Structure formats: structure tokens, C-alpha cells
Amino acid sequence: MTLHARPALFLWILLLFVSGGIVANMTMTTDLTALLPRSTDHRQELLVSQLRDGVAARLILIGLSGADAETLAQASRTVARKLRDTALFASVNNGDPADFTVVREVLMRHRYLLSSAVTAEHFTATALREALERQLQLLASPAGALMKSALPSDPTGEVAHILSAFAPGEGPSMHHGAWFSSDGAKALLVAETSAPGFALDEQESAVKAVRTAFASSGLPESAALVMTGPGVFAVDSRATIQRDSWRLSLIAVAVVTVLLFTVYRSATPLLLSLLPVLTGLLVGVAAVQTWFGFVHGITLGFGATLIGEAVDYPAYVFTQGIAGERLQHTLSRVWPTLRLAVLTTVFGALSMLCSSITGLSQLGVLAFVGVLVAGFVTRWILPALPPGVIRSAPHHLLPVKWLSGLASLNRVRWIIWVAAVLALATLALRHDDIWDNDLANLSPVAASSKTLDEQLRKDLGAPDVRYVLIIDGTSKEEVLQRSESAELVLRRLVDDGLLAGFDLPSLYLPSDKIQRSRQASLPSSDVLAASLAEAVKGLPFRAGLFEPFLHDVEAARTSPLVDIVNLQQTAFLLKVRSLLVRNGDAWAGLVPLRNVTSATALADRFSQEVGSGLTFLDLKSEAGRLVNGYRHESLRLTALGIVAMTGLLWWGLRDAAIVIRVLVPPLLAILLVVTLLTLIGERLSLFHLVSLLLVLGVGLNYALFFNRPFSDEEEQRRTWLSLTVCMLATLSAFGALAFSRTPVLHAIGLTVGLGAAGSLLIAAILGQQRVSR
């Protein structure tokens, strides 16, 4: 061991020790919103925060099927009771009339502050007379038995008015006292978890609790349980991503290990070849954890790509070795080219690292640190470890003459240029089909699960979440007042046929201003008693029947105003908390709009409401605009990365002609791969851009070695072997990712696999290999 090797070994061991401790305690997440950038638009920030930890992110939609309706209804009540008995759920609703008892008590207690019918005229003798006559008609109807008990306290029908004023919707069907789907085949429940949507361990516990409750519900074995919702999807996605990440990484390691052993026929160079890869992966993941405070599962899956990239570095060294040659001497021959290969990949990763998009930045940190560390281990650690000498030359069991055949096709280079021109023309004609702006396509959730979720939401009468009106305000009171003003505007839009309905926070919780106004309109006990006496003349009501009514009105005149806390233990609390949210130091109202017929007309209408604090959002279009903006940022960073790589190549090669020959193959490969993906219907996401940067880095490595001068034909054959091994290793790692069920990992694997193969083929055909004579 040389004197210079000791500090390098000490640094390597220190890196392993520190990084191992960090990775052992890392925080892993699969929440796709964690990959999104922080937006400068507070409305977009609000929506992303609601996706992560709002009420909507806490909901689990449950369906029970496979039995008759009465059995399912009983099982629904059993499941609901068992879930409420745990501490995992804030609320569980299944339409059980017994649950409405609490709701009715709350509405009765606060009816004169919640009812929009309460005005001074509402309690005149004339108005009371009309109300009492309506009550007589109801008493004579089939619903009379239900109305009779409420009549002494609520002769004006305030509770019924409050319920009728709530946002109309189809709602779930009712059978045997429980919610059912429209076809009557499923009993439905809605559960809100106590934990936020991003707390996946708690969400997983909640999902398990639902399954346990279903198993003990008494349903026959033929019965089925279905669940959907953000928490369910997140738990399933985490399991899918973790399985994919580890499975594909192990497959990549296994295939690369077999490949290297086939070439080296010795365990020593094989094990030494894995050191740069594993060290780079360990230190890279530790760097991501330290930088961001968490590691996304997709980032961990991306670590498999380091296996295909970083294993190239020792492969270039060992396949170039001569029997009996010291590893240090072999490195001195190939290091100038290998150094450029490492640094070009590092510069490509640097452009990702600088992205404001958290997901891309994480991948950039992993690639930047991992590749840099792998290069460090290859250059300074491997020569310092025993044996330090290449005992035998690598076996040429792999066919390498195919590269010689490609290199001899100089006369057909024009085919590549014609293909490039056709590719450019194709992309110009189909430019609208290139990019994917739908964030949902990054999710590994199966299409069948998405369809089931849509059906359950439809059966439950949930609104279309695509179109939302946002009400901004500095306080909860201001938002509620603006919500009340917006109601008039929205009702006009319903009358104009632009939408079918809406949900407002003020429908469930009026502003303090409105509540005080209603309190002020309540008459004193003497005035109300006189009006009531006049109203009941000639009607068949016994004397003193409405004493509870007089008492409740008097109590309401001085009662505290209703706040969110007063809606505890009711389904309205879930509504208010989902529609009225705190947004930093401010507040916001979220108003879902039903069955919008013209989004453009709505946007125009609300743009005219200057100073109203109302903003109309088409969430799908807004997500597309976000993705489009961040794609432009990524393209700019990619362009800067290419410029930086070009400068680095000029610094290392000092020959413009060679720089061009090195750059052209991977750039042409990128062009052809993008065209091929477009033709097969694969739209490009932000993570395809990551892949294209990797293609550029890998392709530059190939082109650099193809264009380096060789001392003799034997060195040329060794280089062909190096490139064959490296390409097969890259295809093994990225090819495994191409079979991933996670769209992001699939995109990276497919793109880099095709791009790496294309880069080597084009570099072989266009390269000018020089053998010194």
C-alpha cells in the first residue's frame, strides 16, 4: 500500500460508516406529492397541501358486496361500530339513521342561527299562521308521525329548512337503514382517518383495521370488500414501489454479477467491481436523506440505475488489464478517458440537482454523489486493495467482432443521418403528442382501482373534483362572508345552466355576521307569544303546546354563536373541515362545482368578480400548466447541462473535431429514442428527461472510448470487450426497470435502455478508431 493510498482508504471507510448510519435510520416515503416543487402560487400550494394532509386525503371509501341487502346493511353497521371503537378513525359514516339522532340534536340546538329562513318577518302572526297550516298538512301525511314529536319545539320547520338548503346531490341510496350503491349491490361506508394522508404507517394500520372489521362482520365467504381513497392508494403504492425497487435492484445486481463473472472468471475482480457501485449507492442515498430529510421510494428505485452506470467504471479498468499488470498501471492508461466519462455524467446530474422540482433534485443528488463516489473508489480504492495486480486477462467469451462490423459500415453512415432527418420531421408533425401533462400518470395505481374509486364516489354523491372555486380571505370570518356572497352568484350560474350544483362552507357554518343578524331578528318572548296567540286562532292546537318553541327562541337570542367546535360528532364537521381550511396565516374556502357544462364561460364570469376573493380553477388544466412550466425549467437545465458537458469535453480533449464526434452519437440516439417513444404512444414526462440526461452521460462514455487512440489491435479488442460488457450491464440494470409497474421507473428504464443501445450502435458506426502504427 502506498503512502498516498492510506488517506483515501481512511476516507472511504469513514464514508461507509457515516453513510451506513444515516441509511439505517432514513425516512422513506412513497407520497407522490412529496416529489412536487413548492409553488409560488399560494392557491397551488393550498391544493397540494390538501392533497397531502387535507380531509380529502384522509378518506377511505368502503364497499361491501356478495350478500343480500339486509345482510349487507347489518354488516355495514357492524363494520362501522368496530372502526369507531379504534382510535384510528375520526369519523365513520354509513347512513345509519341512529347517527342522524346526534345531527338532529345539534341542528335543533342551533337552528335559529343556522337557518337562512330566520328574519324578523318570519315570526309575524301571518308567517306563523302559514307555518302552522303547513305543519297540519304534514301531520296528515305519511310523515306525520315523524313530525309530531318535533312540532312543539319547531313549528316553523327550521330543521327541515336547514337540511333542504344543503347542497343538493344524488347521494347514496338507502336500504335497510344503510347507504348502498345505485345498483343496490354494495353497502357503502366513508371513514375519515385520524392520521393525515401522508402518515403512511398509520394509514396502513387503518386499512388493516377495515379488513379486520370486515373479516369479523359475519358476512359469508363469498362476500367481498373493496376500498379506495388516497390513503389506500398510498399504502398500495408504497408496497408496489418497495417491491419494485428491491426486486429490480436485486435482479440487476444478479444479472450484472453473472455477466462480470462470465468475463472475469474470478471472484476477486467481480467483488472489486461491485465496490464502486455499492459505495456510490450507499453514500448517494445518505446524501439524499441528509439534504431532503427523506428518501422517496422512486429515488431508491432509481438507485438501480447506478448499478448500470457505476459498474462501467471498474469494468473499463479490468477489461483493459493485461495479465501480470498492476492495476495502478492499467488505470494510468485509461484514467484520462475514464475521468472524462465520470465527470460528464456528474455534470449531467448537476443540472437535475439544480431543479426546483423535488423529485428531479433528489435523483440529481443521488446520481451526482453516487457517480462521483463510484469514480473515486475506482481510481483510488481499488488499486489500494489486494491483490493490486491483474492476475489474468479477461476471457473473450462475449462476441466483440460485431462492433468491428459496425465500425466498418462507414459507407452507410448516410442512413443514420436520413433517420435523424425523418425523426425531426416526425416530431415536428406530432409535437402535440410528445409530452404528458397529466400528473396522475406518474402514479402506480392500477386503472381498475381508479375506475372503482370513481364509481364509489359517484354512488356516494361526491362532487366532481376537477372544477373548484377557491375563496380567499385573511380570516375564517372573511371567507365565510365571501362564501355567502358567492352563493347568489353561483345560484345564477345554476339557473343559466353552467353548472348543476355546488357546495359552500357557509351552507353548513354561517358567518358570525349573519348569525348576529339572525339573533337580532328574533322577537322578544312577549312579542312572539302575542304573534303566536294570533296565529293559532281557529287551529286545532291545544293551549300551551308551543311553550318549548317560545323557550327555545328566547334562549337563542342570547346563545353563543355557532363555531366549528359545535359541529363535533356530526357529519357536518367533515364537510366544514373539507370546505374551510387554514392556508398558512390566511384561510380559504374550497367550493367543488357539480356537472360544469362550460369551464371557459365560468372562468370568464369569475374573472369579472374583481375584489370578490373568488378564483375558478380547472384542476386538470392547472396541473397541466404546472407540469408544462416545470418541464420548460427542466429543458433549460438540460440545455445548460449539455453546454457544461461540451465545455468539459473541450477541456479534456482539446480537439473540436473529436468533441463533435463524441457528442453526436448520444444526441442522435436521444433524437431517435424520443421519436420511437412518440410513435409507440409513450408520452414523455419530466422523468423521461432524467432518462435522456442519463442516455447522454452513458452515450458520451461509449463515444469517448470509441474515439480514443489505441496502441495496437489488441488494445482495440480489449476496448470492444469493455464496451460490450458495459452496454450489457447497462441494459441489464435499465432493462429491469423497464418492466416496473411504477410509471416513473418504467419510463427511466425503457428510455435509458433504448438510448444506451442506440448510442453504442451509432458511436460504432460514426466513430473513427485510430490504431497507432
TAURQUI-V403302 format. One record per residue. N is the residue number from 1. PHI is phi in radians with two decimals (999 if undefined). Layout:
BEGIN
{{N;PHI} {N;PHI}}
END
This chain:
BEGIN
{{1;999} {2;-1.38} {3;-1.11} {4;-1.30} {5;-1.37} {6;-1.09} {7;-1.04} {8;-1.12} {9;-1.12} {10;-1.08} {11;-1.12} {12;-1.10} {13;-1.11} {14;-1.11} {15;-1.06} {16;-1.08} {17;-1.15} {18;-1.16} {19;-1.13} {20;-1.08} {21;-1.13} {22;-1.19} {23;-1.16} {24;-1.10} {25;-2.04} {26;-1.27} {27;-1.80} {28;-1.92} {29;-2.37} {30;-2.15} {31;-1.21} {32;-1.14} {33;-1.19} {34;-1.19} {35;-1.49} {36;-1.38} {37;-1.35} {38;-1.32} {39;-1.63} {40;-1.41} {41;-1.57} {42;-1.13} {43;-1.22} {44;-1.15} {45;-1.07} {46;-1.06} {47;-1.16} {48;-1.13} {49;-1.14} {50;-1.20} {51;-1.11} {52;-1.46} {53;-2.41} {54;-1.36} {55;-1.06} {56;-1.04} {57;-1.32} {58;-1.68} {59;-1.44} {60;-2.09} {61;-1.65} {62;-2.13} {63;-2.25} {64;-2.02} {65;-2.54} {66;1.72} {67;-2.65} {68;-1.24} {69;-1.04} {70;-1.13} {71;-1.15} {72;-1.14} {73;-1.10} {74;-1.14} {75;-1.12} {76;-1.06} {77;-1.16} {78;-1.14} {79;-1.09} {80;-1.06} {81;-1.11} {82;-1.15} {83;-1.20} {84;-1.16} {85;-1.27} {86;-1.55} {87;-1.68} {88;-1.55} {89;-2.18} {90;-1.38} {91;-2.77} {92;-2.41} {93;-2.18} {94;-2.42} {95;1.48} {96;-1.04} {97;-0.97} {98;-1.08} {99;-1.22} {100;-1.28} {101;-1.04} {102;-1.15} {103;-1.06} {104;-1.12} {105;-1.09} {106;-1.14} {107;-1.13} {108;-1.10} {109;-1.17} {110;-2.08} {111;-1.09} {112;-1.37} {113;-1.69} {114;-1.67} {115;-1.43} {116;-1.32} {117;-1.39} {118;-1.30} {119;-2.46} {120;-1.10} {121;-1.21} {122;-1.15} {123;-1.99} {124;-1.32} {125;-1.04} {126;-1.12} {127;-1.14} {128;-1.15} {129;-1.05} {130;-1.12} {131;-1.13} {132;-1.16} {133;-1.16} {134;-1.12} {135;-1.16} {136;-1.07} {137;-1.11} {138;-1.16} {139;-1.12} {140;-1.47} {141;-1.58} {142;-1.03} {143;-1.50} {144;-1.03} {145;-1.08} {146;-1.24} {147;-1.37} {148;-1.06} {149;-1.22} {150;-1.54} {151;-1.01} {152;-1.06} {153;-1.62} {154;-2.39} {155;-1.17} {156;-1.49} {157;1.21} {158;-1.17} {159;-1.10} {160;-1.10} {161;-1.17} {162;-1.07} {163;-1.12} {164;-1.24} {165;-1.40} {166;-1.12} {167;-0.93} {168;-1.25} {169;-2.77} {170;-1.12} {171;1.15} {172;-1.33} {173;-1.30} {174;-2.05} {175;-2.44} {176;0.93} {177;1.31} {178;-2.56} {179;-1.27} {180;-2.39} {181;-1.19} {182;-1.08} {183;-1.58} {184;1.30} {185;-1.56} {186;-2.19} {187;-1.47} {188;-1.99} {189;-2.39} {190;-2.19} {191;-2.06} {192;-1.85} {193;-1.31} {194;-1.25} {195;-1.46} {196;-1.17} {197;-1.10} {198;-1.43} {199;-1.43} {200;-1.22} {201;-1.10} {202;-1.18} {203;-1.11} {204;-1.12} {205;-1.11} {206;-1.13} {207;-1.08} {208;-1.12} {209;-1.12} {210;-1.11} {211;-1.12} {212;-1.14} {213;-1.12} {214;-1.12} {215;-1.09} {216;-1.86} {217;-1.51} {218;1.52} {219;-1.32} {220;-1.18} {221;-1.10} {222;-1.31} {223;-1.22} {224;-2.26} {225;-2.03} {226;-2.19} {227;-2.41} {228;-2.46} {229;2.25} {230;-0.94} {231;-1.14} {232;-1.10} {233;-1.09} {234;-1.13} {235;-1.13} {236;-1.11} {237;-1.13} {238;-1.05} {239;-1.11} {240;-1.13} {241;-1.15} {242;-1.12} {243;-1.07} {244;-1.09} {245;-1.04} {246;-1.27} {247;-1.08} {248;-1.22} {249;-1.12} {250;-1.16} {251;-1.10} {252;-1.08} {253;-1.08} {254;-1.10} {255;-1.14} {256;-1.10} {257;-1.08} {258;-1.07} {259;-1.04} {260;-1.17} {261;-1.16} {262;-1.06} {263;-1.42} {264;-1.44} {265;0.94} {266;-2.71} {267;-1.30} {268;-1.10} {269;-1.11} {270;-1.09} {271;-1.13} {272;-1.12} {273;-1.15} {274;-1.39} {275;-1.05} {276;-1.04} {277;-1.10} {278;-1.18} {279;-1.14} {280;-1.08} {281;-1.15} {282;-1.11} {283;-1.20} {284;-1.12} {285;-1.12} {286;-1.09} {287;-1.13} {288;-1.10} {289;-1.05} {290;-1.18} {291;-1.28} {292;-1.82} {293;1.50} {294;-2.78} {295;-2.14} {296;-1.39} {297;-1.02} {298;-1.15} {299;-1.11} {300;-1.15} {301;-1.10} {302;-1.11} {303;-1.04} {304;-1.07} {305;-1.17} {306;-1.12} {307;-1.09} {308;-1.27} {309;-1.53} {310;-1.29} {311;-1.20} {312;-1.10} {313;-1.12} {314;-1.16} {315;-1.11} {316;-1.04} {317;-1.31} {318;-1.21} {319;-1.33} {320;-1.57} {321;-1.27} {322;-1.94} {323;-0.95} {324;1.51} {325;-1.40} {326;-1.21} {327;-1.06} {328;-1.08} {329;-1.24} {330;-1.04} {331;-1.09} {332;-1.10} {333;-1.36} {334;-1.76} {335;-1.06} {336;-0.96} {337;-1.29} {338;-1.13} {339;-1.07} {340;-1.09} {341;-1.07} {342;-1.15} {343;-1.20} {344;-1.13} {345;-1.14} {346;-1.09} {347;-1.17} {348;-1.13} {349;-1.19} {350;-1.09} {351;-1.18} {352;-1.21} {353;-1.03} {354;-1.42} {355;-1.22} {356;-1.42} {357;-1.47} {358;-0.96} {359;-1.07} {360;-1.16} {361;-1.12} {362;-1.07} {363;-1.10} {364;-1.11} {365;-1.09} {366;-1.07} {367;-1.19} {368;-1.06} {369;-1.22} {370;-1.09} {371;-1.19} {372;-1.07} {373;-1.18} {374;-1.08} {375;-1.13} {376;-1.08} {377;-1.14} {378;-1.08} {379;-1.36} {380;-2.00} {381;-1.61} {382;-0.99} {383;-1.15} {384;-1.49} {385;-1.66} {386;-1.17} {387;-1.51} {388;1.37} {389;-2.29} {390;-1.40} {391;-1.30} {392;-2.58} {393;-1.20} {394;-1.12} {395;-1.37} {396;-1.54} {397;-1.37} {398;-1.51} {399;-1.21} {400;-2.10} {401;-1.22} {402;-1.09} {403;-1.20} {404;-1.09} {405;-1.10} {406;-1.14} {407;-1.13} {408;-1.49} {409;-1.51} {410;-1.06} {411;-1.31} {412;-1.90} {413;-1.02} {414;-1.01} {415;-1.09} {416;-1.10} {417;-1.22} {418;-1.11} {419;-1.08} {420;-1.14} {421;-1.13} {422;-1.11} {423;-1.11} {424;-1.07} {425;-1.12} {426;-1.06} {427;-1.14} {428;-1.16} {429;-1.31} {430;-2.02} {431;-1.10} {432;-1.31} {433;-1.75} {434;-1.39} {435;-1.80} {436;-1.85} {437;-1.74} {438;-1.64} {439;-1.08} {440;-1.09} {441;-1.27} {442;-1.41} {443;-1.40} {444;-1.42} {445;-1.15} {446;-1.16} {447;-1.07} {448;-1.14} {449;-1.19} {450;-1.13} {451;-1.12} {452;-1.08} {453;-1.07} {454;-1.08} {455;-1.17} {456;-1.11} {457;-1.11} {458;-1.13} {459;-1.11} {460;-1.47} {461;1.32} {462;-1.25} {463;-1.28} {464;-1.17} {465;-1.52} {466;-1.28} {467;-1.85} {468;-2.39} {469;-1.80} {470;-1.80} {471;-1.91} {472;-1.63} {473;-2.89} {474;-1.39} {475;-2.53} {476;-1.07} {477;-1.09} {478;-1.16} {479;-1.12} {480;-1.14} {481;-1.14} {482;-1.20} {483;-1.11} {484;-1.13} {485;-1.19} {486;-1.18} {487;-1.01} {488;-1.11} {489;-1.10} {490;-1.17} {491;-1.16} {492;-1.14} {493;-1.17} {494;-1.12} {495;-1.08} {496;-1.41} {497;1.42} {498;-1.43} {499;-2.72} {500;-1.67} {501;-3.10} {502;-2.79} {503;-2.29} {504;-2.09} {505;-1.10} {506;-1.26} {507;-1.18} {508;-1.79} {509;-2.44} {510;-1.14} {511;-1.18} {512;-1.01} {513;-1.08} {514;-1.16} {515;-1.10} {516;-1.14} {517;-1.10} {518;-1.21} {519;-1.07} {520;-1.16} {521;-1.47} {522;-1.29} {523;-1.31} {524;-1.17} {525;-1.08} {526;-1.17} {527;-1.15} {528;-1.15} {529;-1.09} {530;-1.14} {531;-1.13} {532;-1.16} {533;-1.06} {534;-1.17} {535;-1.23} {536;-1.51} {537;-1.03} {538;1.46} {539;-1.78} {540;-1.44} {541;-1.97} {542;-1.28} {543;-1.12} {544;1.41} {545;-1.07} {546;-1.76} {547;-1.03} {548;-1.03} {549;-1.11} {550;-1.08} {551;-1.13} {552;-1.19} {553;-1.11} {554;-1.09} {555;-1.14} {556;-1.19} {557;-1.12} {558;-2.18} {559;-1.29} {560;-1.08} {561;-1.22} {562;-1.36} {563;-2.26} {564;-0.99} {565;-1.08} {566;-1.29} {567;-1.69} {568;-0.99} {569;1.17} {570;-2.19} {571;-1.17} {572;-1.21} {573;-1.07} {574;-1.06} {575;-1.08} {576;-1.10} {577;-1.22} {578;-1.47} {579;-1.74} {580;-2.20} {581;-2.27} {582;-1.45} {583;-2.19} {584;1.26} {585;-1.53} {586;-1.96} {587;-2.22} {588;-2.59} {589;-1.91} {590;-1.92} {591;-2.03} {592;-1.23} {593;-1.94} {594;-1.71} {595;0.85} {596;-1.21} {597;-1.67} {598;-2.58} {599;-1.13} {600;-1.11} {601;-1.12} {602;-1.12} {603;-1.05} {604;-1.15} {605;-1.07} {606;-1.29} {607;-1.19} {608;-1.48} {609;-1.50} {610;-1.17} {611;1.38} {612;-1.51} {613;1.31} {614;-1.81} {615;-2.36} {616;-1.57} {617;-2.24} {618;-1.67} {619;-1.09} {620;-1.18} {621;-1.17} {622;-1.14} {623;-1.11} {624;-1.10} {625;-1.14} {626;-1.07} {627;-1.08} {628;-1.07} {629;-1.13} {630;-1.32} {631;-1.19} {632;-1.07} {633;-1.09} {634;-1.13} {635;-1.13} {636;-1.11} {637;-1.16} {638;-1.11} {639;-1.07} {640;-1.11} {641;-1.09} {642;-1.13} {643;-1.06} {644;-1.12} {645;-1.10} {646;-1.08} {647;-1.08} {648;-1.14} {649;-1.11} {650;-1.10} {651;-1.10} {652;-1.50} {653;-1.78} {654;1.00} {655;-2.59} {656;-1.07} {657;-1.12} {658;-1.18} {659;-1.01} {660;-1.15} {661;-1.12} {662;-1.33} {663;-1.35} {664;-1.08} {665;-0.99} {666;-1.17} {667;-1.16} {668;-1.14} {669;-1.08} {670;-1.06} {671;-1.04} {672;-1.22} {673;-1.16} {674;-1.05} {675;-1.12} {676;-1.08} {677;-1.08} {678;-1.12} {679;-1.18} {680;-1.57} {681;1.50} {682;-1.61} {683;-1.36} {684;-1.50} {685;-1.87} {686;-1.04} {687;-1.39} {688;-1.15} {689;-1.09} {690;-1.00} {691;-1.09} {692;-1.15} {693;-1.13} {694;-1.15} {695;-1.01} {696;-1.08} {697;-1.12} {698;-1.14} {699;-1.11} {700;-1.12} {701;-1.01} {702;-1.07} {703;-1.13} {704;-1.07} {705;-1.30} {706;-1.20} {707;-1.78} {708;-1.45} {709;-1.28} {710;-1.95} {711;-1.34} {712;-2.79} {713;-1.19} {714;-1.13} {715;-1.15} {716;-1.10} {717;-1.14} {718;-1.10} {719;-1.16} {720;-1.07} {721;-1.09} {722;-1.00} {723;-1.19} {724;-1.12} {725;-1.08} {726;-1.13} {727;-1.15} {728;-1.12} {729;-1.14} {730;-1.13} {731;-1.13} {732;-1.12} {733;-1.20} {734;-1.37} {735;-1.11} {736;-1.09} {737;-1.11} {738;-1.07} {739;-1.65} {740;-1.22} {741;-1.48} {742;-1.52} {743;-0.93} {744;-1.10} {745;-1.18} {746;-1.07} {747;-1.07} {748;-1.13} {749;-1.10} {750;-1.10} {751;-1.16} {752;-1.25} {753;-1.03} {754;-1.13} {755;-1.17} {756;-1.14} {757;-1.10} {758;-1.12} {759;-1.08} {760;-1.18} {761;-1.07} {762;-1.20} {763;-1.09} {764;-1.16} {765;-1.33} {766;-1.57} {767;-1.19} {768;-2.06} {769;-1.49} {770;-1.99} {771;-1.88} {772;-1.20} {773;-1.92}}
END
